[in-house]
Amino acid sequence: MTIPYLEDRALPASYYESVVGVRERYAPLKADASYDVCIVGAGLAGLQTAYALASRGVSVVLLEANRVGWGASGRNGGQVIPEFACGMPYLESTIGMPQAQRCYRLLIEGANEVARQVEALGIECEFRRGHLETAVTPQHAAPLKAWVGHAREHYGSTQRFIRREELGEHIQSNRYYGGILDMDGGHLDPLRYTLGLARGVVAQGGVIHEDSPLVAWHEASGVVVESSCAVVKAKTLILACNVGIDNLAGEAAKQLSRRILPVATWIIATAPLGAELASQLLPTRVAVADNRAALDYFRLSADNRLIFGGGASYLGDTSPDGHTEELRRNMRATFPALSDIRIDYTWGGILDATLSRAPNLGTLSDNVFHLLGFSGSGLVSTAVAGRAVAEAVTGNYENFQMFSRLPHRNFPGGRLLRGPLVSIAKTWVRTRDKLRIWGLNRS
């Protein structure tokens, strides 16, 4: 399934774009060149890999079909969560507790790496520590409480379970029945962070070319990468184009695309609430996400707007048109005081989900690596994955091999039916959650 939305230069502007204003532009690839490593995709997966490689003295070029941060990297909710979307229990069951513990340490390091990059590169992206995962029913609260005890025992976690009667310290809403406070997590402006990381890659000697889509590649004394206007010769090719893999030709790209599902999601930004109201709603200004399958997630911006996201489409519905009212209803359910607040921005984006929701790191050959499938939790996990790939390219395969052992299956139904089949399954889960909430409201 080709995703024309990713190629549309007239997309509805996000709030983040309005803050950035005029951004840096990187010239298209015009002449043949040679590098140690060629990376396809200048989102966070590609940029984190490039930054790790360039800091190790490797010559690296990134080819981006659109602009830096054009996909989910520059459009997401800005939630910095040290997690893989599949969850730690999945990792425990697939690679065992010792390796899962190693993954957890890498995730904490990844969250700290994001903070370090923000400081070292002087990225003004409103980074702030503090994340709260909430439960909308008692049934959703039980696994959160159980996880905190398990995480303290097996992972040395510093997360805290917050009981319903204590949640008011962090969020003024009657909707939730408990939550996990994680001070290793936090939130930021994802577009400014992504653009700042791109500047960091260039400062380390890396090269970025926008408007330079990959046409084809073949292996010959390394890899020959054909863009629309020129050719790059490299020792190693890294595919970090995520949902863009659906737009690439060739059997190898098709093989990878069968293992991801493009998922559209949407976000609104309110008018500025004012400092007093913002502080009433979220006194400690933590980012919040609930733990339902169809979750809501939100945070405050520096100018006291509520950035509120949610909803998902697996059916190719990639336009944000018509989703403003849906998100407004969900926001009102959380914060009734915002019933009449103006919505200034609505935008959408597409993330790449795997069937297990675990990231997919691997190789197509000795010279071609890939990292994709961050499933909506990419701000920290791309830092972890990018470092693992960079280590492997420079000779240390330990972390990369650990991640490459995670099993990945194709989505059932092929390219035409994978979305509808997943949508049916998700609809059942959402209906179950809605019935539970309806039952609580009736009691």
C-alpha positions in Angstrom: 0.0 0.0 0.0 1.6 3.3 -1.1 1.0 6.0 1.4 0.5 9.2 -0.6 -0.1 11.1 2.7 3.6 11.0 3.4 4.3 12.7 0.0 1.7 15.4 0.4 3.3 18.8 0.7 0.0 20.5 1.7 -0.5 18.6 4.9 -2.5 20.4 7.7 0.1 22.3 9.7 0.8 20.9 13.2 1.2 23.1 16.2 4.9 22.1 16.2 5.4 23.6 12.7 3.9 26.9 13.8 6.5 27.1 16.6 9.4 26.1 14.5 8.6 28.7 11.7 11.3 28.7 9.1 13.4 25.6 9.4 16.7 24.4 8.0 16.6 22.9 4.5 19.1 20.3 3.3 19.9 20.2 -0.4 18.9 17.2 -2.5 21.6 14.7 -3.5 22.8 16.0 -6.9 26.2 14.3 -7.5 27.5 10.8 -7.0 29.3 10.3 -3.6 30.9 7.7 -1.4 30.5 7.2 2.3 31.1 4.5 4.9 27.3 4.3 5.6 24.2 5.4 3.8 21.0 5.7 5.9 17.6 5.9 4.3 15.2 8.0 6.3 15.8 11.2 8.4 13.3 10.5 11.1 14.4 9.7 14.6 15.5 6.1 13.8 17.8 7.3 11.1 19.0 10.4 12.9 19.8 8.5 16.1 21.8 5.9 14.1 23.6 8.6 12.2 24.4 10.6 15.3 25.8 7.5 17.0 27.9 6.6 13.9 29.2 10.1 13.3 30.2 10.4 16.9 32.3 7.3 16.3 34.1 8.9 13.3 32.1 7.0 10.7 31.3 9.0 7.5 27.6 8.9 7.0 24.9 10.3 4.7 21.2 10.3 5.3 18.8 10.3 2.3 15.3 11.6 3.1 12.5 11.4 0.5 10.7 14.4 2.1 12.0 16.6 4.9 13.7 15.8 8.2 11.1 14.7 10.7 8.4 14.5 8.0 6.7 11.3 9.4 5.8 10.3 12.9 9.1 11.7 14.3 8.0 15.3 13.9 4.2 14.8 14.4 3.9 12.7 17.5 2.6 13.5 21.0 6.1 14.2 22.4 5.9 11.6 25.2 9.3 10.4 26.3 8.6 7.0 27.7 11.4 4.5 28.4 9.6 1.5 27.0 9.2 -0.7 24.0 5.5 -0.8 23.0 5.4 -4.6 23.3 6.0 -4.3 27.1 8.6 -5.9 29.3 6.5 -9.1 30.0 6.7 -9.8 26.2 10.5 -9.5 26.3 10.7 -11.7 29.4 8.7 -14.4 27.6 10.7 -14.3 24.3 14.3 -13.6 25.3 14.3 -14.4 29.0 14.6 -12.3 32.2 18.4 -11.6 32.0 18.1 -10.2 28.5 14.9 -8.3 29.4 16.7 -6.7 32.3 19.4 -5.7 29.9 16.8 -4.1 27.6 15.3 -2.2 30.6 18.8 -0.8 31.4 19.2 0.3 27.8 15.8 2.0 27.8 16.7 4.0 30.9 20.0 4.9 29.2 18.1 5.8 26.1 15.9 8.2 28.1 19.0 9.7 29.6 20.6 10.0 26.2 17.6 12.0 25.0 18.1 14.4 27.9 21.9 14.5 27.3 21.4 15.3 23.6 18.9 18.1 24.5 21.5 19.7 26.8 24.7 19.0 24.7 23.2 20.2 21.4 21.3 23.1 23.0 18.0 21.9 21.6 15.2 24.2 22.8 12.4 21.7 22.8 10.7 22.2 26.2 12.1 18.9 27.5 10.7 18.1 31.0 10.9 15.0 33.2 7.8 13.2 34.4 5.4 10.8 32.9 2.1 9.3 34.3 0.5 6.2 32.9 -3.1 6.1 34.1 -6.0 3.6 34.3 -9.6 4.4 33.3 -11.1 1.5 35.2 -10.2 -0.6 38.3 -9.5 -3.5 35.9 -6.9 -1.3 34.1 -5.4 -0.2 37.4 -4.7 -3.7 38.7 -1.9 -4.6 36.1 -0.3 -1.2 36.7 0.0 -1.8 40.4 1.3 -5.3 39.8 3.9 -4.1 37.3 5.4 -1.6 39.8 6.0 -4.3 42.3 7.5 -6.6 39.6 9.6 -3.9 38.2 11.1 -2.9 41.6 12.0 -6.6 42.3 13.4 -7.5 39.0 14.5 -4.3 37.3 15.4 -1.9 40.2 12.7 0.5 38.9 12.0 3.8 40.6 8.5 4.0 39.3 5.7 4.6 41.8 2.1 3.5 41.8 -0.2 6.5 42.5 -3.5 5.6 44.1 -6.7 7.2 42.9 -7.0 9.4 46.0 -3.4 10.7 45.4 -3.7 11.4 41.7 -4.9 15.0 42.3 -1.3 15.9 43.0 -0.5 15.4 39.4 -3.8 15.5 37.4 -7.2 17.1 38.3 -9.5 14.6 36.7 -12.0 12.1 38.1 -11.6 9.8 35.2 -8.7 7.7 36.5 -8.4 4.9 39.1 -4.6 4.9 39.6 -1.4 5.4 37.7 2.4 4.9 37.4 4.6 7.9 37.9 7.9 7.5 36.0 10.4 10.3 36.5 12.8 8.7 34.0 10.2 9.6 31.4 8.9 13.0 30.4 7.9 15.0 27.3 9.2 17.5 24.7 8.4 19.1 21.4 9.2 16.3 19.0 9.7 18.3 15.9 12.2 20.8 17.5 14.0 17.8 19.1 14.2 16.0 15.7 15.5 19.1 13.9 18.0 19.7 16.7 19.3 16.1 16.4 19.7 16.6 12.7 21.9 19.7 13.4 23.9 17.5 15.8 24.5 14.9 13.1 25.8 17.6 10.7 27.9 19.1 13.5 29.5 15.6 13.9 30.4 15.5 10.2 27.3 13.7 8.9 25.5 14.8 5.7 21.8 15.0 5.1 20.0 15.3 1.8 16.2 16.0 1.7 14.0 15.4 -1.3 16.2 12.5 -2.2 14.1 9.3 -2.3 15.6 5.9 -2.6 14.9 4.3 -6.0 16.8 1.1 -5.7 19.9 -0.5 -4.3 22.2 -3.4 -5.2 25.2 -5.0 -3.6 28.6 -4.7 -5.4 31.7 -4.3 -3.3 29.5 -2.8 -0.6 26.2 -1.3 -1.6 25.2 1.0 -4.5 22.3 3.2 -3.5 20.4 4.9 -6.3 18.5 8.1 -5.5 16.3 10.0 -7.9 19.2 12.1 -9.2 22.5 10.5 -8.1 24.2 7.4 -6.7 25.8 6.8 -3.3 28.4 4.1 -2.9 28.7 2.8 0.7 30.1 0.0 2.7 26.8 -0.3 4.5 23.2 0.6 3.9 20.7 1.1 6.8 17.0 1.2 6.1 15.4 3.5 8.7 12.4 4.6 6.6 9.8 2.8 8.7 6.3 3.2 7.0 8.1 4.5 4.0 9.3 0.9 3.4 5.8 0.4 1.8 6.8 2.8 -1.0 10.0 1.0 -1.9 10.3 -1.4 -4.8 12.1 -4.8 -4.6 11.5 -8.1 -2.9 13.6 -7.2 0.1 11.6 -4.1 0.8 8.3 -6.0 0.3 9.6 -8.6 2.8 10.0 -6.0 5.5 6.7 -4.2 4.6 4.8 -7.4 5.3 5.9 -7.1 8.9 4.6 -3.6 9.6 1.2 -2.0 9.6 0.9 1.8 8.9 -1.3 3.2 11.7 -2.8 6.7 11.5 -3.3 8.7 14.6 -4.4 12.3 15.4 -3.6 15.2 17.8 -5.2 18.5 18.7 -3.7 21.6 20.3 -6.0 23.9 22.3 -5.8 27.6 22.5 -3.5 28.7 25.4 -5.3 27.9 28.6 -3.5 30.4 30.8 -1.1 29.6 33.5 -3.7 29.3 36.3 -6.0 26.8 34.5 -3.1 24.8 33.2 -1.6 24.5 36.7 -5.0 23.4 38.0 -5.4 20.6 35.4 -1.8 19.3 35.5 -0.1 20.7 38.7 3.2 18.9 38.1 3.0 19.3 34.3 3.7 15.6 33.7 2.8 14.0 30.4 -0.1 11.5 30.7 -1.2 8.5 28.7 -3.7 5.8 29.7 -3.2 2.1 29.3 -6.1 1.2 27.1 -5.7 -0.3 23.6 -7.2 2.9 22.1 -5.4 5.3 24.5 -5.6 9.0 25.1 -2.3 10.9 25.6 -1.7 14.5 26.5 0.7 17.1 27.9 1.0 20.8 28.3 3.1 23.0 26.0 5.3 25.8 27.3 2.6 28.3 26.3 0.0 26.3 28.2 -1.8 24.6 25.4 -3.1 21.1 26.0 -1.6 18.8 23.3 -4.2 15.9 23.2 -3.9 12.9 21.0 -5.6 9.6 20.5 -7.6 7.5 18.0 -6.1 5.1 15.4 -7.0 4.0 11.9 -5.8 0.8 10.3 -7.8 1.2 7.1 -5.7 3.8 5.2 -7.6 6.8 6.6 -4.6 9.1 6.9 -6.3 12.5 6.8 -7.0 14.3 10.2 -10.2 15.8 8.7 -13.2 15.1 10.9 -11.2 13.9 13.9 -11.3 17.2 15.8 -14.6 16.6 17.4 -13.7 13.0 18.3 -10.6 14.2 20.1 -12.6 17.1 21.7 -15.1 14.6 23.2 -12.3 12.5 24.6 -10.6 15.6 26.1 -13.9 16.7 27.7 -14.3 13.3 29.3 -10.9 13.9 31.0 -11.2 17.7 31.6 -14.8 18.9 31.6 -13.5 22.4 32.3 -12.3 22.5 28.7 -15.7 21.9 27.2 -15.7 25.3 25.5 -12.0 25.8 24.8 -11.0 26.6 21.2 -9.1 24.1 19.2 -6.4 25.8 17.2 -4.7 22.9 15.5 -5.6 19.4 14.3 -3.1 17.2 12.6 -2.2 13.6 12.0 0.6 11.2 11.4 1.4 7.6 10.6 3.4 5.2 12.8 4.7 1.8 11.9 3.4 -1.0 14.1 4.7 -4.6 14.2 2.4 -7.5 15.0 4.1 -8.0 18.4 4.7 -4.2 18.8 8.3 -5.0 19.4 10.9 -3.1 17.3 12.3 -5.0 14.3 16.0 -4.8 14.0 17.9 -7.1 11.6 19.9 -7.5 8.4 18.9 -8.4 4.9 22.6 -9.2 4.1 26.0 -8.5 5.7 25.9 -5.0 4.3 22.2 -4.1 4.7 20.7 -3.4 8.1 17.2 -2.3 9.1 15.4 -0.8 12.1 11.7 -0.2 12.1 8.4 -1.0 13.9 8.6 1.3 16.9 4.8 1.0 17.3 4.1 4.4 18.8 6.8 4.4 21.4 9.7 5.7 19.3 11.2 8.7 21.1 13.3 6.6 23.5 13.4 3.3 21.7 14.9 4.8 18.5 17.8 6.1 20.7 18.3 2.5 21.9 17.9 0.9 18.5 20.0 3.5 16.7 22.9 3.0 19.2 22.6 -0.8 18.8 22.8 -0.6 15.0 25.7 1.8 15.1 27.5 -0.5 17.5 26.9 -3.4 15.1 28.2 -1.5 12.1 31.4 -0.7 14.0 31.9 -4.3 15.2 30.0 -4.7 18.5 27.0 -6.9 17.8 26.0 -7.7 21.4 22.9 -5.5 21.7 22.0 -5.7 18.1 21.9 -9.5 18.2 19.8 -9.4 21.3 17.1 -7.3 19.5 17.4 -9.3 16.3 16.4 -12.4 18.2 12.9 -11.0 18.8 10.5 -13.0 16.6 8.5 -11.1 13.9 5.7 -12.4 11.8 4.0 -11.0 8.8 0.6 -9.4 9.4 -2.2 -11.8 8.3 -4.2 -10.9 5.2 -1.5 -9.4 3.1 -1.3 -5.8 2.1 -5.0 -5.4 1.3 -6.5 -7.2 4.3 -4.0 -6.6 7.1 -5.6 -3.3 8.1 -9.2 -4.5 8.2 -8.3 -7.7 10.1 -6.4 -5.7 12.8 -9.2 -3.1 12.9 -11.8 -5.8 13.7 -9.6 -7.1 16.5 -9.0 -3.7 17.9 -12.7 -2.8 17.7 -13.5 -5.7 20.0 -11.0 -4.5 22.6 -12.2 -0.9 22.4 -15.8 -2.1 22.8 -14.9 -4.1 25.9 -13.2 -1.0 27.4 -16.1 1.2 26.6 -18.5 -1.2 28.3 -16.4 -1.2 31.4 -16.4 2.6 31.5 -20.1 2.7 30.8 -20.7 0.3 33.7 -18.7 2.5 36.1 -20.7 5.6 35.0 -23.9 3.7 35.7 -22.9 2.6 39.2 
